[in-house]
Amino acid sequence: MNAEIEECIRKNIGWLQLPTHVKQLLGNSQKEYERIIVTFSIKNQLRYRGNLVRHILRAEKRYYERIVSYSRDRLMLFPYHLADMVCKGLRITPFSYYVAIVEKLMQLEKSYDYLPNFTAADCLRLIGIGRNEYIELMNRSRSTRSKLFGKRNVRGLLPAVPCDIHVEPWWRVEVGLVLEDDIKMVTPEEQKLIDTLIDLGSQTAGELDYYIVHSLYRKGLIYLDVPITAVDRVQVPPLQGFVMNRVLGDYFETLLYKIFVSIDEHITVGELAGVLQVETEQVKQAVSLYCRLGFARKLNVDSDITRSRRHPSWINVPSPAARSEGVTPLTLDLTATMNILDIEVSTPSDTPSSDTNSPAGGTLSRSGQRVAFLFDSTLTAFLMMGNLTPGLKNHAVTMFEVGKLCDESLDSFLLELEKVSLLDAEGEARRYFDHAVILRSTVLALRRLETAGLDLVRLESLHSLDTDTCTRLLNKKYKLLVSMAPLSREVRAITSYSPPQLGPAVPEVNSIWFKLFLYHMTGYGPPSLLLVKGTVLKQLPRMFLGFSRLLVTTWSHEPTVLNVANVLHINSALQYSSVLVQAYGVMQSAETVIVPFPVTFNKEDTPQSNVHWHKHPAIRNLRELVDLEHSCGYLTMVHIGVRDLGCEHRDPIVRLGRTQRSNPGLAKAVNKTSPTSISNENFRFPDKSQTSICSKTPPKATNSSRAVDISARLNSKSSLEDPTSNVSNSPQRVDITEQVNTKSSSADDALEEAEKLLQSPIETHFAVTPVSHSQAPSPANGFTSLDCSDILCQELDKLDQEQILSVQTAAKPTELKLDTVLTLESLLSPTEENISMFIRNKEELETEELVEPVLVHEVEAVEEDYQGELWTLLDCCFGVPLFDVDANTTICQSIVSGSLAEPKSLEILVESSRKLGNTLLEFISQCQYYPGEHMGIMKRGRLTPHPKRNLVFDNGKVTEWSGK
């Protein structure tokens, strides 16, 4: 239904007053508008009087019957705000309403989890049926063969009267629909109270006899109202008696969760309605339900006047016990002795309202803006799944369902966390214990900040609010946001510059895009391949040849380590989402080191690796991009088994090249002057006698000339290995100059035939193939690079002398002396040819330095080459980590004792975060569009944009993947 139409219905705008464009949305049909009014009114449980529905439906009673039927069929909460019409007019009590719901579920043999959360909690409060009781009733029902009209008769198994509920003295008692037959069942005292209610109207429960009120309630002759005004304040303690089943998603349940995460004792109901931009009456109904279920307590309800007028029977009311799922009476006898003290009371409340020491009866705690520690559902799952302590589960449920744990509840929360001992942790469970212990130290540290307190807030609960409402709420209640790290990939971080946030600057920081952004801008990172949804891998991409482990991250999920032999399993994930594949180890899984910032960079080294991190080129480059001085978090450095050469000439702009597609099977021209590299796939060498070897080599070898020299060696090698060649396989000298000068028409024809053999019949299997005459063979994939050719030349110059076969040339100034003959396997090793940005281990390089260079006449001293970095950048996370003690301690000290929480530092952080967010969005935009179709910087929305094309990070930059 259109939101604008709904707003018109809520404002009681009739058909004649409707704007023209709204009428057009309705097809200019008044009947359609009336139909929508009836549907909307029933769905949202609107009152008959005072709304448009009264002009359409003439029978008021029938309208309320339809509301009850609709709500019951959809397992919604009892409409307590319509109790005066439902209880009095229809004689339907909350007890009978929920009994009918449970009866229907049992007849349909539905699971207990089918009940929505709040409906299940109210059922447990009124009829005493929880999960265990429901399973027991289902078992008894299945064992009973009696059926009524083809349906299983389960009504006799359900309770006949409601359970004893907790009643607060400030609640109001209303009379229901009392018939003459009902008067015969009551005592004189009860009849007197009924007469009082009929004559004088509703009465305050605390001014009436406690036991008579409960007796009449169990008989269904009265109902209870929980009055809430716009100036009231409430407190939300840790939940008791909440049932975690499922979310229904109706309008009232959605409002309940929005209020849960927003309300506290420092804000009135009216102020909360203004923040949420919701009608005050709806907020009052939601808060009233909280108090009825025991999930909230009304503050400042006991005054001297109210205590003096309280009935004496309320003085000795016992404290309601915590709800026990093991003992819940299913049937009660009305003739039995109605002694409340002998019946175990099932209530979600902790303390009686008459207790003067209760927080509800005391004064407000510290007021003012607080600090919010933002966490995701992963943390609550750890606290619940670990079975750490019995009392910790209630706090975890509160953190998940309410979405917040206020400062007033943190003392009891810390007491429960203190009971967690790491000595009890074993195996996978240790992860849960570590998070609980480190969370306690984090809360203790953050509470030392000079604020009004600390609230723990769940990010997913904030997402239930629209962006403007969330911003208003955060600005009103908090002065600083501190995020947990790392956040789940499924969670969208909050974009907040006011209040400032020590955490992800923008939501995209918590996505795969940020990894590629860091790699491209710093020039350091493991070989990475981002595949779009729907891509199908046919074989292992060349860039991962030589690696045995891959780090696979599906979109919005956590990474997993995959054996390279199972690389095709990635296709299953690619059917549903984009996937990031990264090199993660040669012989075994990669090693990682956590480097917290900002403090660690001022130290000389790190105990884990003895690396001067502040001198690492990746971190130096990262400092230019990310404000590591005024923010907090940690870097994950990784050692994948090969060194990272980085990128000497970094380009902050992603330059995607548009590939001109041709018909399958047709070759594409390759530039003769471009440097060449060697491919080890689908490459055939022509016969020596039919192919030109090389051109003359200039005195000083450049990148291009050295690449041609490599091609010459390969052609010579192919000739030696060709059984049809005229040259013997025994070690002999070959006159290269003579071969260069020998050019005949037969050789040209043979070259044309050889190039035809290189043509690819299927474009999707082979990449670009050459067609023009060239003095050196071009790569099969069409990808050439000066850096790759130069690195390959250096490796060829250092091969073992045992593989050398001497080739002598004529004595000329430009002659070449080939002292090295290679095997194809050694030349095209994965570590050298396919992973162009890495070189081999330092030990191997030191051994190969003793090998003679290929070019004997080059006697000039060559400066020692840069060997690359053992550790490279894997990820950067902002916030406070809860999995590493050392990093957590370092960061918490920086926040509390350092300058991170000072106003000046936060102002700098806001500006740097805004700059980082804009740069990241521009990077994403560059990765999505070609230069000719650039659509501008990406706009931030609810969802992070998915990639539109396959991207690869290699050679220190992000480019479009060629498919190989």
Secondary structure as UniProt FT lines:
FT   HELIX           3..10
FT   TURN            11..12
FT   TURN            15..17
FT   HELIX           20..25
FT   TURN            26..28
FT   HELIX           30..43
FT   TURN            44..45
FT   TURN            49..50
FT   HELIX           52..55
FT   HELIX           60..73
FT   TURN            74..75
FT   HELIX           80..82
FT   HELIX           83..89
FT   HELIX           94..107
FT   TURN            108..109
FT   HELIX           112..114
FT   HELIX           117..127
FT   HELIX           131..143
FT   STRAND          147..148
FT   TURN            149..150
FT   STRAND          151..152
FT   HELIX           155..157
FT   TURN            169..170
FT   STRAND          172..175
FT   HELIX           180..183
FT   TURN            184..185
FT   HELIX           188..200
FT   STRAND          203..204
FT   HELIX           205..207
FT   HELIX           210..218
FT   TURN            219..220
FT   STRAND          222..225
FT   TURN            230..231
FT   STRAND          234..235
FT   HELIX           251..262
FT   TURN            265..266
FT   HELIX           269..276
FT   HELIX           280..293
FT   STRAND          297..298
FT   HELIX           304..308
FT   HELIX           312..314
FT   TURN            315..316
FT   TURN            334..335
FT   HELIX           340..342
FT   TURN            353..354
FT   TURN            356..357
FT   TURN            359..361
FT   STRAND          370..375
FT   HELIX           377..385
FT   TURN            386..387
FT   TURN            390..391
FT   HELIX           392..401
FT   STRAND          404..405
FT   HELIX           407..409
FT   HELIX           410..418
FT   HELIX           422..424
FT   TURN            427..428
FT   HELIX           429..446
FT   TURN            447..448
FT   STRAND          454..458
FT   HELIX           459..462
FT   TURN            463..464
FT   HELIX           467..477
FT   STRAND          478..485
FT   TURN            489..490
FT   STRAND          501..502
FT   HELIX           507..510
FT   HELIX           512..522
FT   STRAND          528..531
FT   TURN            533..534
FT   HELIX           542..544
FT   TURN            545..546
FT   STRAND          549..554
FT   TURN            555..556
FT   STRAND          560..563
FT   HELIX           564..569
FT   HELIX           570..574
FT   TURN            575..576
FT   STRAND          579..583
FT   STRAND          591..597
FT   HELIX           599..602
FT   TURN            607..609
FT   HELIX           613..615
FT   HELIX           617..623
FT   TURN            624..625
FT   STRAND          633..639
FT   TURN            664..665
FT   TURN            672..673
FT   HELIX           688..690
FT   HELIX           703..721
FT   TURN            723..724
FT   HELIX           736..741
FT   HELIX           745..757
FT   TURN            763..765
FT   TURN            780..781
FT   HELIX           786..796
FT   TURN            797..798
FT   HELIX           801..803
FT   TURN            813..814
FT   HELIX           824..827
FT   HELIX           830..834
FT   TURN            836..837
FT   HELIX           842..848
FT   TURN            849..850
FT   TURN            856..857
FT   STRAND          872..878
FT   STRAND          880..881
FT   HELIX           885..896
FT   TURN            900..901
FT   HELIX           903..928
FT   HELIX           931..933
FT   STRAND          951..954
FT   TURN            955..956
FT   STRAND          957..960
//
